[in-house]
């Protein structure tokens, strides 16, 4: 049997900022419906979620510009339009602080909308969301070059179920710190560094 995904000609539609603050499914203008047909015709369609979806469950006092927010019910409108996944890393992600962003992710998860670009820590923020389609599987990742400093993802924690701080430190000491000081390291986050620099300045290794 030959799978459809083996064709090697998957079609992907990627659009810019999705800033919907009202229902879209009520409109019947021919030009709009033609656009909807184009989005739906792709194997996978992805939009940049340039606003937050929540019902003011958390504080909103953070942004120094425009507060972008929409009713969570409007996420259903994105699905109606044919979008399969969204990017979440952008300069409006923290308009309603951490609470507003994490609440948005909660609604996305509840509706089964894959997303990439943000999360409760660095590990989740850089992890892709996946969309399965007849044409193949697509990984969704995103990053932003304009953001507030407090929205920068932090390091993942090892004190949750499945994590082990002692095992983590043991691996670092037996696998990394045994390398020469001039060994260049390219971590999954942040700029390149060297074993010697980390040995001298990394606070987790100096304690």
C-alpha positions in Angstrom: 0.0 0.0 0.0 1.2 3.5 -0.9 0.4 6.3 1.6 -0.8 9.6 0.2 1.9 11.3 2.2 4.5 9.6 0.0 3.5 11.8 -2.9 6.0 14.4 -1.7 3.8 17.4 -2.8 2.2 18.5 0.4 0.6 22.0 0.2 1.0 24.4 3.2 -0.8 27.7 3.6 0.8 30.2 6.0 -0.8 33.6 6.6 0.1 36.6 8.7 -1.6 38.1 11.7 -4.9 36.6 12.7 -6.6 39.3 14.8 -10.2 38.3 14.8 -12.4 40.0 17.4 -15.7 38.8 16.1 -17.4 35.9 14.2 -16.1 35.2 10.7 -18.6 32.5 9.7 -21.4 35.1 9.2 -19.8 36.8 6.2 -20.8 35.7 2.7 -18.9 38.2 0.5 -17.6 36.3 -2.6 -14.0 37.6 -2.2 -14.0 36.5 1.4 -15.4 33.0 0.7 -12.8 32.6 -2.1 -10.1 33.3 0.5 -11.6 30.7 2.8 -11.7 28.1 0.1 -8.0 28.8 -0.6 -7.1 28.3 3.1 -9.2 25.1 3.3 -7.8 23.7 0.1 -4.2 23.4 1.6 -3.2 20.2 3.3 -2.1 22.3 6.3 -3.0 26.0 7.1 -1.3 28.0 9.8 -1.9 31.5 11.1 0.1 33.8 13.4 -2.1 34.3 16.5 -1.4 38.0 17.0 -3.8 38.4 19.9 -4.8 36.6 23.1 -8.0 34.6 23.7 -9.3 34.8 27.3 -12.2 36.1 29.4 -10.1 38.3 31.7 -9.3 35.4 34.0 -6.0 37.0 34.8 -4.5 40.5 35.2 -4.2 42.6 32.1 -2.0 45.4 33.4 1.2 44.8 31.5 1.3 46.1 27.9 2.4 49.6 27.2 0.7 49.6 23.9 -2.5 48.2 22.4 -4.1 45.4 24.4 -5.1 42.7 21.9 -7.7 40.2 23.2 -10.7 38.2 21.8 -13.4 36.0 23.2 -12.2 32.4 23.4 -15.2 31.3 21.4 -13.6 33.0 18.4 -11.0 30.3 18.2 -13.8 28.1 16.8 -14.0 30.7 14.0 -10.3 30.1 13.2 -11.1 26.4 12.9 -14.1 27.1 10.7 -11.9 29.2 8.4 -9.7 26.1 7.9 -6.7 26.8 10.1 -5.0 23.7 11.5 -2.4 25.4 13.8 -1.2 28.7 15.0 2.1 30.5 15.9 2.1 32.0 19.3 5.4 33.9 19.5 4.8 37.6 18.7 5.0 41.1 20.3 1.5 40.8 21.7 1.9 37.5 23.5 2.3 39.2 26.9 -0.3 42.0 26.5 -2.1 40.5 29.5 1.0 39.3 31.2 1.8 35.6 31.8 -1.7 34.7 32.9 -3.3 35.9 29.7 -0.8 34.0 27.6 -1.0 30.8 29.5 -4.8 31.0 29.5 -4.7 31.4 25.7 -2.6 28.2 25.4 -5.2 26.5 27.7 -8.0 27.3 25.3 -6.0 26.2 22.3 -5.3 22.9 23.9 -8.9 22.4 24.9 -9.9 22.9 21.2 -7.2 20.7 19.9 -5.4 23.5 18.0 -1.6 22.7 17.7 0.6 25.7 18.4 4.3 26.5 18.6 6.4 29.4 19.9 5.4 29.7 23.6 4.9 27.8 26.8 5.2 27.7 30.6 9.0 27.4 30.3 11.8 27.3 27.6 11.3 23.6 27.0 7.7 24.0 26.1 8.3 27.3 24.2 10.7 25.7 21.8 8.8 22.4 21.4 6.9 22.1 18.1 3.2 21.5 17.7 2.3 18.8 15.2 -0.3 18.7 12.5 -1.2 15.4 10.8 -2.7 15.6 7.4 -3.2 13.2 4.5 -0.2 14.9 2.8 2.1 14.4 5.8 3.0 15.6 9.2 4.0 19.2 9.8 5.9 20.6 12.8 4.9 24.1 13.8 7.5 26.3 15.5 7.8 30.1 15.8 10.0 32.8 17.3 9.7 36.6 17.8 12.3 39.3 17.4 10.2 42.0 19.1 9.0 41.2 22.6 9.0 42.4 26.2 11.9 41.1 28.3 9.6 39.5 30.9 8.0 37.3 28.1 11.4 35.6 27.4 11.0 31.9 28.2 13.0 30.6 31.2 14.9 27.4 31.7 12.9 24.2 32.2 12.6 22.8 35.7 13.7 19.4 36.9 11.5 19.2 40.0 8.4 18.0 38.2 7.4 14.3 37.8 10.0 12.6 35.5 12.7 15.1 36.2 15.8 14.6 38.3 18.1 17.4 39.4 20.7 15.0 40.7 20.7 13.0 37.4 20.9 16.2 35.4 23.9 17.5 37.4 25.6 14.1 37.3 25.3 14.1 33.5 26.8 17.6 33.2 29.7 16.8 35.4 30.5 13.4 33.9 29.8 14.2 30.2 30.4 17.9 29.8 32.8 19.2 32.5 35.3 16.5 31.5 35.8 18.2 28.2 38.6 20.8 27.7 37.8 24.4 28.7 38.1 25.7 25.1 35.4 23.3 23.9 32.7 25.3 22.2 29.1 24.5 23.2 26.0 25.3 21.2 23.1 25.0 23.6 19.5 24.8 22.6 18.9 28.2 24.1 21.0 31.3 24.3 24.3 32.1 22.5 27.3 29.8 22.1 29.6 29.4 25.0 32.6 27.3 26.2 33.1 24.7 28.9 35.6 26.9 30.6 33.2 29.9 30.7 30.4 27.8 32.1 32.7 26.2 34.7 33.7 29.7 36.0 30.5 31.7 35.6 27.4 29.4 35.5 25.7 29.8 38.9 24.3 26.3 38.8 27.9 24.9 38.6 29.4 27.2 41.2 27.1 26.1 44.1 
